[in-house]
């Protein structure tokens, strides 16, 4: 079994397009999927065989150990029912199997890049990613990524023929220009366990964002299907319910109001790509300085030159979208205990909030009432 790194969409179990029977499915965007999906129709001539042995025989690149772990985590069904490893498959059975993805055939070069490690043991590593760091090589970023740094830290050199069994697998991801917490699985058992928690939406994830405008309510929920924008492959958008895209839910509460912008805490019920950024843009409150989703221009406030200079200074303080993955909680794969980590806001977001706080205190009487 080769070691592997891969960054995953946070809640991707529904985010796949089926392609062919008896093999892994083809994905619209493979790098943003978390699971491989398999289906096997048991042929009429098949001799009775344990399901774990059958799958190990028919899945060339997956060890029997990983298959047994997946069965233990209830990832395998026969005729739509969860089965144990000793289930005997027979002709006519339909075996469906979901396996957390393992990247294969991609060389990862270790690089001595400092990491802000919050916690580490034999099973998991929790780190605080800086804004601006790409998570995984690709799309013009083949070095200097978080995965290159992890390869160095864990002492792993991955390539098509790698034999190192230590994993170092990211079981979720955050965007390049989003800062905050990520968990890394260091072995098969941890990866299967953590992936299962994302599978059933039990992971706790809370973000802090600064959005344009004055939100009407102190708390709220944004619900809207998210899918890739057919007019711009680099963006995602909200589609009418039941039309296109995947179901997505974001809960939020207001932390602080500055009239023209609002600081919010977001809790993800689902984890679609760019979910917070897309949802708030959809309701007319894009994230502050989010260039991809219409937040890098003046959206609220006055037309006066002094105000425009103030906003330009704010953009200079925070030259990215105002989003930080602040809280991460999960059940530890070995101990079974709930663990929770909290990351303080980075300096750039703290400085931006303080600048807006002073502005609103000094200019509050002039703030518009518009939302």
C-alpha positions in Angstrom: 0.0 0.0 0.0 1.4 3.4 -0.9 1.3 6.4 1.3 -1.0 9.1 0.1 -2.0 12.7 0.6 -5.3 14.2 -0.7 -7.4 17.1 0.1 -11.1 16.5 0.2 -14.4 18.3 -0.2 -15.8 18.6 3.3 -19.1 16.9 2.7 -18.8 15.2 -0.6 -20.7 11.9 -0.3 -23.5 13.2 -2.4 -21.2 15.0 -4.8 -20.4 12.4 -7.4 -21.6 11.4 -10.9 -21.9 7.7 -11.6 -20.1 6.4 -14.6 -19.7 2.7 -14.9 -20.6 -0.5 -13.0 -17.9 -2.6 -11.4 -15.3 0.1 -11.2 -14.7 3.4 -9.4 -17.0 6.2 -10.7 -15.8 9.1 -12.8 -16.0 12.4 -11.1 -16.8 15.9 -12.5 -13.9 17.2 -10.4 -12.0 14.3 -8.9 -9.7 16.4 -6.8 -12.7 17.8 -4.8 -14.2 14.5 -3.9 -13.7 12.6 -0.7 -14.9 9.1 -1.5 -14.6 6.6 -4.3 -17.8 4.8 -5.1 -17.9 1.2 -6.3 -20.6 -1.2 -7.4 -20.2 -4.9 -8.2 -22.9 -7.0 -9.7 -22.1 -10.6 -8.7 -22.1 -12.8 -11.8 -24.0 -16.0 -12.1 -20.9 -18.1 -12.1 -19.4 -16.7 -8.9 -18.6 -19.2 -6.2 -19.7 -18.3 -2.7 -17.0 -16.1 -1.1 -16.6 -13.8 2.0 -17.3 -10.2 0.9 -14.0 -8.9 2.2 -12.1 -11.6 0.2 -14.2 -10.8 -2.9 -13.5 -7.1 -2.7 -9.8 -7.7 -2.0 -9.6 -9.8 -5.1 -11.4 -7.3 -7.3 -9.9 -4.1 -6.0 -6.3 -4.2 -7.2 -5.1 -1.0 -5.4 -6.8 -1.5 -2.1 -5.4 -3.6 0.8 -7.6 -6.2 2.5 -6.9 -4.3 5.7 -8.4 -1.1 4.4 -11.4 -3.0 3.1 -12.0 -4.6 6.5 -11.7 -1.2 8.2 -14.3 0.1 5.7 -16.6 -2.8 6.4 -16.3 -2.1 10.2 -17.2 1.5 9.6 -20.4 0.5 7.7 -19.3 1.7 4.3 -20.2 -1.6 2.5 -23.7 -2.7 1.6 -25.0 -5.8 -0.1 -28.5 -5.4 -1.6 -28.8 -2.1 0.2 -28.1 -3.6 3.6 -25.0 -3.0 5.7 -23.0 -6.3 6.1 -20.1 -7.6 8.1 -16.8 -8.9 6.7 -18.0 -12.6 6.9 -21.0 -12.1 4.7 -21.0 -14.6 1.8 -21.6 -13.1 -1.6 -23.6 -15.1 -4.1 -24.7 -14.8 -7.7 -27.2 -12.0 -8.1 -26.0 -9.9 -5.1 -25.2 -6.2 -5.7 -22.3 -4.9 -3.6 -21.9 -1.2 -3.2 -18.9 0.2 -1.5 -17.7 3.7 -0.4 -14.0 4.1 0.3 -12.3 7.3 1.5 -10.1 8.3 -1.4 -6.4 7.5 -1.6 -4.3 9.6 -4.1 -2.2 7.3 -6.3 0.6 7.9 -8.7 1.4 11.5 -7.7 4.8 12.4 -6.5 4.9 14.5 -3.4 8.3 16.1 -2.6 8.9 16.9 1.0 9.7 20.5 1.7 10.9 22.1 5.0 8.0 24.5 5.4 7.1 25.6 9.0 3.7 24.3 10.2 1.6 25.7 13.0 0.7 22.4 14.7 -2.0 22.7 17.3 -2.1 19.0 18.4 -0.4 15.8 17.4 -0.4 12.1 18.5 0.1 8.7 16.8 -3.3 9.0 15.0 -4.1 12.6 14.2 -2.5 15.9 13.6 -4.4 19.2 13.9 -2.9 22.3 12.4 -3.6 25.9 11.9 -3.2 26.8 8.2 -2.1 30.3 7.2 -4.0 32.2 4.6 -2.3 32.0 1.2 -1.1 28.5 1.6 -2.4 26.1 -1.1 -3.5 22.8 0.4 -2.6 20.3 -2.3 -0.3 20.4 -5.4 -2.0 21.0 -8.7 -3.4 23.7 -10.9 -0.1 25.5 -11.1 1.0 24.9 -7.5 3.4 21.9 -7.4 5.5 23.0 -4.5 5.2 25.1 -1.4 1.8 23.5 -0.5 0.6 22.2 2.8 0.9 18.6 1.6 4.6 19.2 0.8 5.1 20.5 4.3 3.3 17.5 5.8 5.4 15.1 3.8 8.5 16.7 5.3 7.1 16.7 8.8 6.0 13.1 8.7 9.1 11.9 6.9 7.2 10.6 3.9 8.4 10.7 0.3 5.4 9.7 -1.9 5.6 8.6 -5.5 3.9 6.0 -7.8 6.0 3.2 -6.2 6.1 4.4 -2.6 5.9 1.7 0.0 5.7 3.9 3.2 2.5 2.9 4.9 2.2 6.1 7.0 -0.7 8.0 5.6 -0.8 11.7 6.4 -4.2 12.2 4.7 -6.2 15.4 4.8 -9.8 14.3 5.4 -11.2 17.8 4.5 -9.9 21.0 3.1 -10.2 24.8 3.3 -9.6 27.3 0.5 -6.1 28.8 -0.2 -7.0 32.2 1.2 -9.0 30.9 4.1 -7.1 30.5 7.4 -7.7 28.1 10.2 -7.9 24.5 11.5 -7.5 21.2 9.6 -7.2 17.6 10.8 -4.8 15.1 9.2 -5.2 11.3 9.6 -1.8 9.6 10.2 -3.0 6.0 9.6 -5.7 3.9 7.9 -7.8 3.5 11.0 -7.8 7.2 11.7 -8.7 8.1 8.1 -11.6 5.6 7.9 -12.9 6.8 11.3 -12.6 10.6 10.6 -14.0 10.2 7.1 -17.0 8.4 8.6 -17.7 11.4 10.9 -17.7 13.7 7.9 -19.9 11.2 6.1 -22.6 11.5 8.8 -22.1 15.3 9.4 -21.0 14.8 13.0 -17.9 17.0 12.8 -18.2 20.4 14.5 -16.9 23.2 12.3 -17.3 26.9 13.1 -16.0 29.8 11.0 -15.8 33.5 11.6 -16.4 35.8 8.6 -16.8 39.5 7.9 -19.5 40.2 5.4 -20.7 43.3 3.6 -23.8 45.0 4.9 -25.9 45.0 8.1 -27.6 41.6 8.4 -31.3 42.0 9.3 -31.4 39.2 12.0 -29.1 38.3 14.8 -29.3 34.7 13.9 -30.3 32.8 10.7 -30.0 29.9 8.4 -29.2 30.0 4.7 -30.4 27.0 2.7 -29.8 26.7 -1.1 -28.4 24.1 -3.5 -24.8 24.8 -4.5 -23.3 23.7 -7.8 -20.7 24.9 -10.2 -21.6 28.0 -12.2 -22.1 27.0 -15.8 -20.8 30.4 -16.9 -17.6 30.4 -14.8 -16.0 27.1 -13.9 -14.0 28.8 -11.1 -17.2 29.8 -9.3 -20.0 28.0 -7.6 -23.6 29.4 -7.3 -26.9 28.8 -5.6 -29.6 27.1 -7.7 -33.3 27.0 -7.0 -34.2 24.2 -4.6 -34.6 20.9 -6.5 -33.1 22.3 -9.7 -29.3 21.8 -9.8 -26.5 21.6 -7.3 -26.3 19.8 -4.0 -28.2 20.6 -0.8 -26.4 23.0 1.4 -27.2 24.6 4.8 -25.3 27.4 6.7 -26.3 28.6 10.1 -25.0 32.0 11.3 -25.2 34.4 14.3 -24.0 38.0 14.4 -21.0 38.7 16.6 -20.6 42.4 16.0 -22.1 45.0 13.8 -20.3 48.0 12.2 -23.1 49.3 10.0 -21.4 48.7 6.6 -20.0 45.3 7.5 -21.0 42.6 10.0 -18.9 40.0 11.8 -20.6 36.6 11.9 -20.0 33.1 13.2 -21.0 30.4 10.7 -21.8 26.8 11.5 -21.7 24.4 8.7 -24.4 21.7 8.5 -23.1 20.6 5.1 -19.7 21.4 3.6 -20.0 22.2 -0.1 -17.1 23.8 -2.0 -17.0 27.6 -1.1 -20.2 27.1 0.8 -20.0 30.1 3.2 -18.7 32.4 0.4 -21.5 31.3 -2.0 -24.3 31.5 0.5 -23.6 34.9 1.8 -23.1 36.3 -1.7 -26.4 34.8 -2.7 -28.3 36.7 0.1 -26.6 40.0 -0.9 -23.9 40.0 1.8 -20.6 38.8 0.2 -17.6 38.2 2.3 -15.4 41.3 2.7 -12.6 41.4 0.0 -13.7 38.1 -1.6 -12.7 38.8 -5.2 -14.2 35.6 -6.6 -17.6 36.3 -5.1 -18.1 40.0 -5.6 -16.8 41.2 -2.2 -13.6 43.0 -3.4 -15.4 46.3 -4.2 -17.4 48.7 -2.1 -20.8 47.1 -1.6 -22.2 49.3 1.2 -21.6 52.8 2.4 -21.1 56.3 1.1 -19.7 57.5 -2.2 -17.3 60.0 -0.6 -13.6 59.9 -1.3 -12.7 59.7 2.4 -14.8 56.5 2.8 -13.3 55.0 -0.3 -9.8 55.6 1.0 -10.8 53.9 4.2 -12.1 50.8 2.4 -8.9 50.7 0.3 -6.9 50.7 3.5 -9.1 47.9 4.8 -8.5 45.9 1.7 -4.7 46.4 2.2 -4.9 45.2 5.8 -6.8 42.0 4.7 -5.8 41.2 1.1 -8.1 38.1 1.0 -11.6 37.0 1.8 -12.4 37.5 5.5 -12.9 33.9 6.5 -11.3 31.9 9.3 -11.9 28.2 10.3 -12.0 28.9 14.0 -13.3 25.8 15.7 -12.9 22.1 14.9 -14.4 19.2 17.0 -14.5 15.5 16.4 -14.5 12.2 18.2 -10.9 11.0 18.5 -10.5 7.8 16.4 -8.6 5.9 19.1 -10.0 7.1 22.4 -13.6 7.7 21.4 -13.5 11.0 23.3 -14.8 14.2 21.8 -11.9 16.7 21.2 -12.3 20.3 20.3 -9.8 22.8 19.1 -10.1 26.6 18.8 -7.9 28.9 16.7 -7.7 32.6 17.5 -8.4 35.0 14.7 -5.3 35.8 12.7 -3.7 39.2 12.9 -5.1 40.5 9.6 -8.7 39.8 10.6 -8.2 41.1 14.1 -6.7 44.3 12.6 -9.6 44.7 10.2 -12.2 44.3 12.9 -10.4 46.8 15.1 -10.3 49.3 12.3 -14.0 48.9 11.6 -14.7 49.1 15.3 -13.0 52.5 15.6 -14.6 53.8 12.4 -18.1 52.9 13.6 -17.5 54.5 17.0 -16.2 57.7 15.4 -18.6 57.8 12.5 -21.6 56.0 13.8 -23.9 58.9 13.5 -23.2 59.1 9.8 -23.6 55.4 9.0 -26.3 54.6 6.5 -29.3 52.5 7.6 -29.1 50.4 4.4 -28.5 46.7 4.6 
